[in-house]
């Protein structure tokens, strides 16, 4: 009985799993990954203690998810979600994500964990959120709306107070010259 149970557990450790959604929790940060198509992935991060993080993500998504069923490979410290168009490597120790093209080149990867800093002076949007990514040499970042600073490329820029006003319209989306948008 023990030998059979051990064999089943060992076999299940090397089995590929297929599924549309993936969730991991590292410390107090929950990361949810949902495939909308073989090349479109939605990543949501929120604090485990934040009930609104999942119920009210404050993001409008109009695309209906396709049935993708990415192949999931479970490793010792990392899980890999793979479609024919991309791989997402999820480090279960650090919580960092790495997005890879089918040819094996890195599309984008997180540099450090997301941070959520509680703000005490505001009743709306009570957190300051920060996220950093590793960019390749020469990679340009475009978008973010109508930013009145005279620059089209926002690489190495820091915007601490993204608030709409008379001449500035913030759109929390950017596009890279490497072919991805965030």
Buried (B, 14 or more C-beta within 10 A) or exposed (E): EEEEEEEEEEEEEEEEBEEBEBEBEBEEBBBBBBBBEBBBBBBBBBBEEBEEBEEEBEEEEEEEBEEBEBBBBBEEEBBBBBBEBBBBBBBBEBBBBBBBBEEEEBBBBBEEBBEBEEEEEEEEEBBEEEEEBEBEEEBBBBBBEEBEEEEEEBBEEEEEEEEEEEEBEBEEEBBBBBEBEE
